[in-house]
């Protein structure tokens, strides 16, 4: 991997009325023509997502969204997608054409920002088209609403100043961590990472959870040994000290039989569930397995997209395990990437991945949507640990 994963970047969305200059601003901030710019309203439909380095802050994701205020049938869908995007956003730029600011639409969006605790900045675009009456009106709104800025995509100085303001705003969010921090071992300690090399393992590289785990160990001053289940006994014999073993969830049973009971054991998925979600809620969700009935629908949700094989965890191993544990004939629905259903009431259980591709904000928002309906939710690693009869042991490092 050569860049910071999307799930570890702050997300910045550009929102505003249709044809307010969002895409032009998006391109100007990126410094490339990534989005189509047109005088025709509604050019942007689905959100356009681009990673970038916002200096001096660091890696972020910039999102260009569809316009608000469009009352056509397509416009309603566009606005819906825009609001769905906002649920996982850390900071928003609300763009306004200097010549036409609909204060009612802004007030509505401002209420959404406040409801979702999303900090935002009002950016008046097309400064080069200003007339005297516009200047007076913008001065009025700038005084009325805090954190406003006026730019022109033709004025590099104004864009540079905007970038500086954005960076300052994100620095203020630095105290609000993207992760539920936990030290898996003391500084100078030793962690063993156990990876399964099967048809699901991509050739020539580690998968994202493994990359993130190694980086976590480096950040926390922890030494890490990488091995496979087959080589684990040798690593344990040759290691004078092992503070924790972290494994692929599918190898729980095999690994648990190898390592002594006094060595903490968990998985990448459970670590992700704790850092980005609410582990206690995932653990409670396990109770739903004993209440499943024939014909119940189970939602399997992954945050990434990939081709499946006969060893696929989400589409093969977890459904087989749930059928075995429940003894019931179950129906399964699979969603991946950003595709997460609006109507959740038809499911008896939701099983979610470790969220390595999602931010903590996105993961918690999904969990909240599920729990509000009363539907139980659990996690891949939690379920696989339960199936291996080591759930208490696998979650003990994070339960205080």
PyMOL commands that set and color helices and strands:
alter all, ss='L'
color gray80, all
select helices_A, chain A and resi 6-8+22-30+73-86+103-115+127-129+132-144+156-172+208-219+229-238+249-258+268-276+279-291+313-326+360-372+380-387+391-398
alter helices_A, ss='H'
color red, helices_A
select strands_A, chain A and resi 10-16+48-54+58-64+91-97+119-125+148-150+190-194+223-227+244-247+264-267+297-302+331-336+349-352+377-379
alter strands_A, ss='S'
color yellow, strands_A
deselect
rebuild
show_as cartoon
